[in-house]
């Protein structure tokens, strides 16, 4: 076929090949590898969004120190990736990765349905422990203050919401939870 000739080349049967060279013969939405965002449940998008928001919060200050000396303010902070708090962020990454795998591949996870809500509960518990630690370590005095930062304050309600939606999803899939959650239509 010459560059000037737009007609398709004949196939082995003698008929013209309807697909242009280099184009796939798969139809949109019909191939096994396609992803249809409209088929994803709203609760799955919420879980992915909450997990992503928790990761963003992990980059914000979780602990702040402010010092004022001779009318000059100076401060420092630690993010959620500081010390043992990294464990919380790794759990969030694991939940995000597993949920994204489940949503985008449409495959069932090779873990019990209660695993993700249990990870969510661990995230909540560890975040509350981090808050208690930041509050008890925090002090305030003449020209000095230390305590929890905005990232930690935001992480608590986000982790609670993430755990609720993970548990709701598990309940919809038939998992037995210690408490029946409102909002599940099983």
C-alpha positions, 0 to 999 in steps of 0.5 A: 500500500502506498502512502497516497493510497488510503484503501485497505490492504486485502487480507488472506481471504482476498477481502480488504482488512477493515482495520487500518494498519496499527489499529486494534480490532478490539471494540471499545468497552468490549475487550477484556482489558478495558475499564469502565469507570461507570461500573465502579460503585460509589463506595469504592470511589469513596474508599479510594478517595479517602485513602488518597486523602489520608496519604496527602495528610501524611505529608502535612505536619503531624507534630509541630514545635514553635519557639519565639525568642526575642520576638522572632518566631521559629518552628519545626514539624514532623510529618506522618512519615516520622518514626513509628507513624510510618507504620500507619502510612504503610497500612494506608498504602496497603489498603489503597493498593489492594482496593485499587487492584480490586476495583481496576481489575474486577478480581476478588482479593485473595484475602478474607473480606474482613481484612480491609476493615481490620486494616482500617480499624488498625489505622484508626487505633494507631492514629488515635495513639499518635494523637494521644502521644502528640497531646501528651508530649505537647507543651506550651509555655513562655514563647514555646508550644508543641503539639499535634499538627493539622495533618494528624487532626485531619487524619482522625476523621478521615481514618474513621470514614475510611474504616466505615466504608471498608466495613460497609463494603465487607458487609455488602459482600457477606462478611460477618462483622461484630456490628451491623452497619447502617447503610448496607444493602446486602 
